[in-house]
Amino acid sequence: MREKIIAGNWKMNKTVPEALSLVQEIKIKLTRSDYKVVVIPPFTALYSVGGAISGSPIKLGAQNVFWEDAGAYTGEISPVMLADLGVEYVIVGHSERRKYFGETDEMINKKLKAVLAHNMTPILCVGESLEDREAGRTINVITAQLKAALDGIPFVDIENIVIAYEPLWAIGTGKTATPIQAQTVHAFIREELNTLYGNNMGDKVTILYGGSVKPDNAADLTGMPDVDGALVGGASLKAESFLGIINNAK
Ligand code: PGA
């Protein structure tokens, strides 16, 4: 089902006390209920943050996951462990994981399936590099990422996936895609889902924009017809800017 979501990806930031103080402030000052608000702390703060938001409308997300349920995989976190903590959303295929940790489309596909198998919602990240965009390859890159990530995922599960379009050149750079650039790719993703799955699937999937979303560009970006919300990095680390984005969203 298509939802409106503002999600804050805290990346590798916040100790437990820092995470708690941030989420408490968000919880107290959150007034809006038409957007689902998701906080995505590092693994080490999931348990505490989960406790702090319990009973509130704020949802818990994780930044990554391994695809096996348990076993000898030193350093990894399984979907069973995340579900046990009350995690409802899991980022899969973030460009930083693809770039720094060698995540391939095949790994992303396995992670996506594991998240769905444990009844959590994957937030699948796709996006092109500046080089790809300048060479006119944006659509080809997005198509290839989508097809590889969704390979073998049954029709009934597609609606339970959130897609985040995050152009690499806009992540953490202060350079945002223009609303038109975001809208164009979002509309293309919907078309591609229609082609792959039929049944107007493109209209049923939530698609977020990510990449330097700030309070002052949130309205224009979320005002686009195919942009259902935002995946926010840097600006989600302070309650004021995260709430500013939530409040300004269209
Ligand atoms: P940013 O990060 O808002 O700091 O650009 C977005 C993301 O990586 O999800």
Boltz pocket constraint, residues with backbone or C-beta under 6 A from the ligand:
constraints:
  - pocket:
      binder: B
      contacts: [[A, 9], [A, 166], [A, 170], [A, 171], [A, 172], [A, 173], [A, 174], [A, 210], [A, 211], [A, 212], [A, 213], [A, 231], [A, 232], [A, 233], [A, 234], [A, 235]]
      max_distance: 6.0
